[in-house]
């Protein structure tokens, strides 16, 4: 295999009102002599294009008519080059002097490389590899930890961080690039899943270092909009990428779990809707939990609304398959990470996974044990359930098969029984 060099690389940077970021990034990148630098501008209003033309005329600029997010502009940049390697960088980064050289070394034995991201000062970890929860929620490993506290082992990872990665251009095109419908958030996770499905290999290069200011572009967006993308794109990742035997179990679980989380996050007192709980008054939930509940439901509704389109994407992904999920799942690293700090939810989820037989794949017993780390409302729920059962025993003029021993008929039923006794005794003597 021919050795790769910096001149074989096109570096693609997407920016939106990020001229102040480029002022720090480009001086660290240009001295590494990549073959091409492509900046895709998402209709910035801060003079980015004019500034680039004046200070970096060799940089190729592709202008969009509006903010098209992260995925589609990166695809456009990759399609605009003929270099055999494409590197993607966030605009709010700067590169270690050896970033590109070390990344290309790692790419010699792989199809894609995830670089190590540190904070701006180089003291703490931003990306040191990643893990994936089975419902599609990704996590950056060691994020926030001091650099000297973590290891520096290279090896296989499920997905690179889209903020600093290298990939062979032909591979990127073959698997479909970043999914433009993701817009942003988890588009790199989805790409990593497809790479492994297609038989490719993704590795982590800890010596290829980039310094990250931290969501410099995302800070211009409302946090709720980013959380919405997180929930929606997690569902899309599940639907697209699991093979048939798994998706039949995991995707319904993802739908059920999204509804369950929405109800619990809403602050809703479900008992206020129960006929057997007349004394419970509805309470107005606080705004923040309601927002999170709406985000879950909006994400769920949007996936279902566009379900035919997502299923078409699934067909395309599964046509790429050269590797089974059984060969990939170990790269998830922490598939049963608790994404909700709610003991009752964790126990319910473990029950669901076991019912579907997924405990043969993942350690649901260990997951269930995590419930003890969170506040446990179960005793109160048990008390309410017992009260409900006592009320239901006599509701609608029928009894439960095994009524609670302490349950007594209401006063009016006892009065009716008492009133009927003399009538029953007098009946035979009539006529």
Residue pairs with C-beta under 8 A, 6 or more apart in sequence:
1 108
3 108
4 84
4 85
4 104
4 107
4 108
5 104
6 32
6 33
6 34
6 35
6 100
6 101
6 104
7 33
7 34
7 35
8 35
8 83
8 84
8 85
8 104
9 34
9 35
9 36
9 83
9 85
9 86
9 87
9 100
9 104
9 166
10 34
10 35
10 36
10 37
10 38
10 77
10 78
10 81
10 83
10 85
10 86
10 87
10 169
11 29
11 34
11 36
11 37
11 38
11 86
11 87
11 88
11 89
11 100
12 38
12 40
12 74
12 77
12 78
12 81
12 86
12 87
12 88
12 89
13 22
13 25
13 37
13 38
13 39
13 40
13 77
13 88
13 89
13 90
13 91
14 39
14 40
14 42
14 70
14 73
14 74
14 77
14 90
14 91
15 21
15 22
15 39
15 40
15 41
15 42
15 44
15 48
15 91
15 217
16 41
16 42
16 43
16 44
16 67
16 217
16 220
17 44
17 45
17 46
17 48
17 217
17 220
18 44
18 46
18 48
18 91
18 92
18 216
18 217
19 44
19 46
19 47
19 48
19 51
20 46
21 91
21 92
21 93
21 213
21 216
21 217
22 39
22 48
22 51
22 52
22 91
24 94
25 89
25 91
25 92
25 93
25 94
25 95
26 37
26 56
26 59
27 94
28 94
28 95
28 96
28 97
29 37
29 89
29 94
29 95
30 37
30 56
31 97
32 95
32 97
32 99
32 100
32 101
34 87
34 100
35 83
36 60
36 81
36 83
37 56
37 58
37 59
37 60
38 59
38 60
38 61
38 62
38 77
38 80
38 81
39 48
39 52
39 59
39 60
39 61
39 62
40 61
40 62
40 63
40 64
40 73
40 74
40 76
40 77
41 48
41 49
41 61
41 62
41 63
41 64
42 64
42 66
42 67
42 68
42 69
42 73
43 63
43 64
43 65
43 66
43 67
49 61
49 63
52 59
52 61
53 61
60 80
62 73
62 76
62 77
62 80
64 73
64 76
68 180
68 183
69 180
69 182
69 183
69 184
70 162
70 178
70 183
70 184
70 187
71 177
71 178
71 179
71 180
71 181
71 182
71 183
71 184
71 187
72 178
72 180
72 183
74 88
74 162
74 177
74 178
75 177
75 178
75 180
77 86
78 86
78 169
78 172
78 173
78 177
79 173
79 177
81 169
83 169
84 168
84 169
84 170
85 104
85 107
85 166
85 167
85 168
85 169
86 166
86 167
86 168
86 169
86 172
87 100
87 103
87 165
87 166
87 167
88 162
88 163
88 164
88 165
88 166
88 167
89 95
89 163
89 164
89 210
90 162
90 163
90 164
90 212
90 216
90 217
91 216
91 217
92 212
92 213
92 214
92 215
92 216
92 217
93 117
93 163
93 164
93 210
93 211
93 212
93 213
94 120
94 210
94 211
95 209
95 210
95 211
96 208
96 209
96 210
96 211
98 207
98 208
98 209
99 115
99 164
99 208
99 209
99 210
100 208
102 205
102 207
102 208
102 209
103 113
103 115
103 166
103 205
103 208
104 166
105 205
106 113
106 154
106 166
106 203
106 204
106 205
106 207
106 208
107 113
107 166
107 167
107 168
109 201
109 203
110 200
110 201
110 202
110 203
111 167
111 168
111 171
111 195
111 200
111 201
111 202
112 160
112 165
112 166
112 167
112 168
112 171
112 172
112 192
112 195
112 200
112 201
112 202
112 203
113 160
113 165
113 166
113 167
113 202
113 203
113 204
113 205
113 208
114 127
114 129
114 130
114 157
114 159
114 160
114 161
114 164
114 165
114 202
114 203
114 204
114 205
115 127
115 160
115 161
115 164
115 165
115 166
115 205
115 208
115 209
115 210
116 125
116 127
116 128
116 164
116 204
116 205
116 206
116 207
116 208
116 209
116 210
117 125
117 126
117 127
117 161
117 163
117 164
117 209
117 210
117 211
117 212
118 124
118 125
118 126
118 147
118 209
118 210
118 211
118 212
119 125
119 126
119 211
119 212
119 214
120 211
120 212
120 213
120 214
121 211
122 147
122 209
122 211
123 146
123 147
124 144
124 145
124 146
124 147
125 141
125 142
125 143
125 144
125 145
125 146
125 147
125 150
126 140
126 143
126 212
126 214
127 140
127 141
127 143
127 161
127 163
127 164
127 212
128 140
128 141
128 142
128 143
128 145
128 150
128 204
128 206
129 140
129 141
129 142
129 157
129 204
130 138
130 139
130 140
130 141
130 157
130 158
130 159
130 161
130 189
130 333
131 138
131 139
131 141
131 158
131 332
131 333
131 334
131 337
132 138
132 139
132 158
132 159
132 189
132 331
132 332
132 333
132 334
132 335
133 139
133 332
133 334
133 335
133 336
133 337
133 339
134 250
134 332
134 335
134 336
134 358
134 362
135 234
135 238
135 250
135 253
135 254
135 257
135 339
136 186
136 189
136 233
136 234
136 235
136 236
136 237
136 238
136 254
137 230
137 234
137 337
137 339
138 159
138 186
138 189
139 334
139 337
140 161
141 333
142 149
142 150
152 206
152 207
153 204
153 206
154 203
154 204
154 205
154 206
154 207
155 203
155 204
156 201
156 202
156 203
156 204
156 331
157 192
157 202
157 203
157 204
157 331
158 189
158 192
158 193
158 196
158 202
158 328
158 331
158 332
158 333
159 188
159 189
159 191
159 192
159 193
159 195
159 202
160 167
160 188
160 191
160 192
160 202
160 204
161 188
162 178
162 187
162 188
162 191
163 210
163 212
164 208
164 210
164 212
165 188
166 208
171 195
171 198
171 200
174 198
174 320
175 191
175 194
175 195
175 198
175 200
175 320
176 194
176 316
176 317
177 191
178 187
178 188
178 190
178 191
179 187
179 190
179 191
179 236
179 240
179 313
181 236
181 309
181 313
182 190
182 229
182 233
182 236
183 229
184 218
184 226
184 229
185 226
185 229
185 230
185 233
186 229
186 230
186 233
186 234
186 237
187 233
189 237
190 233
190 236
190 237
190 240
190 241
192 202
193 237
193 240
193 241
193 328
194 240
194 241
194 317
194 320
195 201
195 202
196 202
196 323
196 328
196 331
197 241
197 317
197 318
197 320
197 321
197 322
197 323
197 328
198 320
198 321
198 322
198 323
199 322
199 323
218 226
224 291
224 295
227 292
227 295
228 295
228 298
228 299
231 258
231 295
231 296
231 299
231 300
232 298
232 299
232 302
232 303
234 254
235 251
235 254
235 255
235 258
235 299
235 300
235 303
236 303
236 310
236 313
238 247
238 250
238 251
238 254
239 247
239 251
239 303
239 310
239 311
239 314
240 310
240 313
240 314
240 317
241 314
241 317
242 250
242 251
242 325
243 318
243 321
243 324
243 325
244 318
245 325
246 325
247 314
249 356
249 357
249 358
250 358
253 349
253 352
253 353
253 356
253 358
255 300
256 352
257 349
257 352
258 296
258 297
258 299
258 300
259 296
259 297
259 300
260 345
260 348
260 349
261 293
261 296
261 340
261 345
262 292
262 293
262 294
262 296
262 297
262 300
263 270
263 293
264 340
264 342
264 344
264 345
265 289
265 290
265 292
265 293
265 296
266 285
266 289
266 290
266 293
267 283
267 285
267 286
267 289
267 290
267 293
268 285
268 293
269 280
269 282
269 283
271 277
271 280
271 384
272 280
272 281
272 282
272 283
274 280
274 388
275 395
276 387
276 388
276 391
276 392
276 395
277 384
277 387
277 388
277 391
303 310
329 335
329 361
335 362
336 362
336 363
336 364
336 366
336 367
338 346
338 367
338 370
338 374
340 346
341 373
341 374
342 374
343 371
343 372
343 374
343 375
343 376
343 377
343 378
344 371
344 376
344 377
344 378
344 381
346 367
346 368
346 370
346 371
346 374
347 368
347 371
347 378
349 367
350 364
350 365
350 367
350 368
353 359
353 362
353 364
353 367
354 364
358 364
359 365
386 404
389 400
389 404
389 407
390 404
390 406
390 407
392 400
393 399
393 400
393 403
393 404
393 407
394 409
394 410
394 413
408 414
409 417
